[in-house]
């Protein structure tokens, strides 16, 4: 049996959890939380990181920090996980859904301008499968129209974008704010988990308050004020040290994990490339400005019947491939609020994409077996 | 050194975490989550339980389930943790703060009626230190005025209320909805954690949707529908299996933990009772209708100077006692929104209450040492 995903364990997860437990401090914002945050800040040049209980929660923090309120419009791709839109809906935003590119499931950067109105407050981009959107184009729109940019980098850890200036920047370090996921399906993970990254310094002080239930507790513990209290909205966004300790064990093996995943990804690509002329499916495209963090290997089938057939054939041979997402603009929750525009690329990916098994422990034999039924 | 709190470990926490990790399923809603939820449902007669990442999150779920929106008023005691109010503020509620009782920090049930208006949608009660509010009075108001009741049972696990009907009910099982905390300072804990309990069945179906990011994923996995999608608002409220596995180890020792904590509490009470006539502080009162779950041992000092002096004296002898809460109606965040009413009991508890060390591993020697400096 080849599952779709199998969370990889480095072996140190429970050792670090035990260490956290023995220290007697397992609520949030302890040693491991701070170690994880510092690691990401230093490695990827984020100005400030805060671990959260999920990527959804990190996106909610973005919506709060941007003061999103009823009447505001936020541009979000329709081909994404529910949370990308949901977090902004919770603050009262109207979501203006954007279509995907023809060559890639990411947002069509060239069609964002026409969605901008005087009510638009932010553009949320999703680096689908860890592959960068064209951030030069997005940031130019941000500057021109005075909009905030949030990167939904849920799948994009350890992936990069090279701009026209020739600089290679980590995904999540380019927009004003960004959000990562450490859900068990991600490259590095802690079951359920996420992270808010702040690149625009003006958001840092308030982010700590929102993270800690609207209190200025962080300043109090740094000795900057002599008592703490309720000063803002917020929630309990911070995870337990259990989750942070687990994540730390994963972080220590990040390079190894990435190397292995990239090997599997390349192997898939190399093998399946031989059959692309069959035109039953097309392979992922990595634009020149983007890197591939091997989060996901997907095929875009030529139609929904082909996809159904491929998933069925694999399943009959105990191989579990899956599809996602449903177009958010057509969801039961949003269809009546949507302005009626057709988003044809989004709908196409919703119907045609299949994701192949990809996890650390896949060996040559596994890869060959999957390949055998895709030839 | 005697700390204020020391989280107790049963020894099985990391074993169960390891089991969860080895099962390859450590995201939310797995085996341990379901075991914990079933345990609480059966033991305390809750109709439905859902673990959450915090009590704050459970309270947010209450606010969403009750369709709280701008214009709605929610009655909340001012002497409580920020989250009791914050969760409802996040949905746009106006908080109408209630005062505490003269004899107890819980909400003054007899002064709630005068706060009810045509805009009031819910009453939130807090079972301070795990000691019940007079729920007959609160539920009568609920019936008379058509209001929802939310029990903030953050501190109230394994504590009970006996009504005029003679029935003994678990706290959290009486209002329409309730919220518990498993923060590391609680009797049983998992670092950061919480639980929503639903007693009014009409909220059950929607609660699962809200818990799972506004999707009907739970119904899908039960085979009730053939695809799942975005159908409602919500968030990622569910915790990782790491947290649930940890909590399960604590649950297994619940009786032992409660017995030990009650012993310590009684010992404090017995010793300090001897000195109550000094009138420097008064001891906690447990009304006849309530049980004591020994979550907390607090003293109400005769004034703030006495409290400061007691905390200082203990600290000089390496004993750490703490105070809480600041009156929420006077917080920086709410003072201008508050209607100006004085809440004298709330302010008194905010200034006069001191909490003594109370944790599983306190032995006779520890208790005697604390007592020595309180005589």
HADDOCK unambig.tbl for C-alpha pairs under 7 A between the chains (distance, minus, plus):
assign (segid A and resid 6 and name CA) (segid B and resid 24 and name CA) 6.36 0.50 0.50
assign (segid A and resid 7 and name CA) (segid B and resid 24 and name CA) 5.99 0.50 0.50
assign (segid A and resid 14 and name CA) (segid B and resid 14 and name CA) 6.67 0.50 0.50
assign (segid A and resid 14 and name CA) (segid B and resid 18 and name CA) 6.37 0.50 0.50
assign (segid A and resid 18 and name CA) (segid B and resid 14 and name CA) 6.36 0.50 0.50
assign (segid A and resid 24 and name CA) (segid B and resid 6 and name CA) 6.37 0.50 0.50
assign (segid A and resid 24 and name CA) (segid B and resid 7 and name CA) 5.98 0.50 0.50
assign (segid A and resid 26 and name CA) (segid B and resid 184 and name CA) 6.74 0.50 0.50
assign (segid A and resid 26 and name CA) (segid B and resid 191 and name CA) 4.57 0.50 0.50
assign (segid A and resid 27 and name CA) (segid B and resid 183 and name CA) 6.56 0.50 0.50
assign (segid A and resid 27 and name CA) (segid B and resid 184 and name CA) 5.83 0.50 0.50
assign (segid A and resid 27 and name CA) (segid B and resid 191 and name CA) 4.03 0.50 0.50
assign (segid A and resid 27 and name CA) (segid B and resid 192 and name CA) 5.14 0.50 0.50
assign (segid A and resid 28 and name CA) (segid B and resid 192 and name CA) 6.66 0.50 0.50
assign (segid A and resid 53 and name CA) (segid B and resid 53 and name CA) 6.98 0.50 0.50
assign (segid A and resid 54 and name CA) (segid B and resid 236 and name CA) 6.65 0.50 0.50
assign (segid A and resid 56 and name CA) (segid B and resid 235 and name CA) 6.62 0.50 0.50
assign (segid A and resid 56 and name CA) (segid B and resid 236 and name CA) 6.00 0.50 0.50
assign (segid A and resid 57 and name CA) (segid B and resid 236 and name CA) 6.97 0.50 0.50
assign (segid A and resid 82 and name CA) (segid B and resid 230 and name CA) 6.59 0.50 0.50
assign (segid A and resid 83 and name CA) (segid B and resid 213 and name CA) 6.66 0.50 0.50
assign (segid A and resid 86 and name CA) (segid B and resid 233 and name CA) 6.67 0.50 0.50
assign (segid A and resid 90 and name CA) (segid B and resid 233 and name CA) 6.84 0.50 0.50
assign (segid A and resid 183 and name CA) (segid B and resid 27 and name CA) 6.55 0.50 0.50
assign (segid A and resid 184 and name CA) (segid B and resid 26 and name CA) 6.73 0.50 0.50
assign (segid A and resid 184 and name CA) (segid B and resid 27 and name CA) 5.84 0.50 0.50
assign (segid A and resid 191 and name CA) (segid B and resid 26 and name CA) 4.58 0.50 0.50
assign (segid A and resid 191 and name CA) (segid B and resid 27 and name CA) 4.05 0.50 0.50
assign (segid A and resid 191 and name CA) (segid B and resid 240 and name CA) 5.24 0.50 0.50
assign (segid A and resid 191 and name CA) (segid B and resid 241 and name CA) 6.93 0.50 0.50
assign (segid A and resid 192 and name CA) (segid B and resid 27 and name CA) 5.14 0.50 0.50
assign (segid A and resid 192 and name CA) (segid B and resid 28 and name CA) 6.67 0.50 0.50
assign (segid A and resid 192 and name CA) (segid B and resid 239 and name CA) 6.54 0.50 0.50
assign (segid A and resid 192 and name CA) (segid B and resid 240 and name CA) 4.92 0.50 0.50
assign (segid A and resid 213 and name CA) (segid B and resid 83 and name CA) 6.65 0.50 0.50
assign (segid A and resid 229 and name CA) (segid B and resid 326 and name CA) 6.93 0.50 0.50
assign (segid A and resid 229 and name CA) (segid B and resid 331 and name CA) 6.39 0.50 0.50
assign (segid A and resid 230 and name CA) (segid B and resid 82 and name CA) 6.57 0.50 0.50
assign (segid A and resid 230 and name CA) (segid B and resid 331 and name CA) 5.55 0.50 0.50
assign (segid A and resid 230 and name CA) (segid B and resid 332 and name CA) 6.24 0.50 0.50
assign (segid A and resid 230 and name CA) (segid B and resid 333 and name CA) 5.68 0.50 0.50
assign (segid A and resid 231 and name CA) (segid B and resid 331 and name CA) 6.90 0.50 0.50
assign (segid A and resid 231 and name CA) (segid B and resid 332 and name CA) 5.22 0.50 0.50
assign (segid A and resid 231 and name CA) (segid B and resid 333 and name CA) 4.38 0.50 0.50
assign (segid A and resid 232 and name CA) (segid B and resid 333 and name CA) 5.66 0.50 0.50
assign (segid A and resid 233 and name CA) (segid B and resid 86 and name CA) 6.68 0.50 0.50
assign (segid A and resid 233 and name CA) (segid B and resid 90 and name CA) 6.82 0.50 0.50
assign (segid A and resid 235 and name CA) (segid B and resid 56 and name CA) 6.62 0.50 0.50
assign (segid A and resid 236 and name CA) (segid B and resid 54 and name CA) 6.66 0.50 0.50
assign (segid A and resid 236 and name CA) (segid B and resid 56 and name CA) 6.01 0.50 0.50
assign (segid A and resid 236 and name CA) (segid B and resid 57 and name CA) 6.98 0.50 0.50
assign (segid A and resid 239 and name CA) (segid B and resid 192 and name CA) 6.54 0.50 0.50
assign (segid A and resid 240 and name CA) (segid B and resid 191 and name CA) 5.23 0.50 0.50
assign (segid A and resid 240 and name CA) (segid B and resid 192 and name CA) 4.91 0.50 0.50
assign (segid A and resid 241 and name CA) (segid B and resid 191 and name CA) 6.92 0.50 0.50
assign (segid A and resid 326 and name CA) (segid B and resid 229 and name CA) 6.95 0.50 0.50
assign (segid A and resid 331 and name CA) (segid B and resid 229 and name CA) 6.39 0.50 0.50
assign (segid A and resid 331 and name CA) (segid B and resid 230 and name CA) 5.54 0.50 0.50
assign (segid A and resid 331 and name CA) (segid B and resid 231 and name CA) 6.89 0.50 0.50
assign (segid A and resid 332 and name CA) (segid B and resid 230 and name CA) 6.24 0.50 0.50
assign (segid A and resid 332 and name CA) (segid B and resid 231 and name CA) 5.22 0.50 0.50
assign (segid A and resid 333 and name CA) (segid B and resid 230 and name CA) 5.68 0.50 0.50
assign (segid A and resid 333 and name CA) (segid B and resid 231 and name CA) 4.38 0.50 0.50
assign (segid A and resid 333 and name CA) (segid B and resid 232 and name CA) 5.66 0.50 0.50
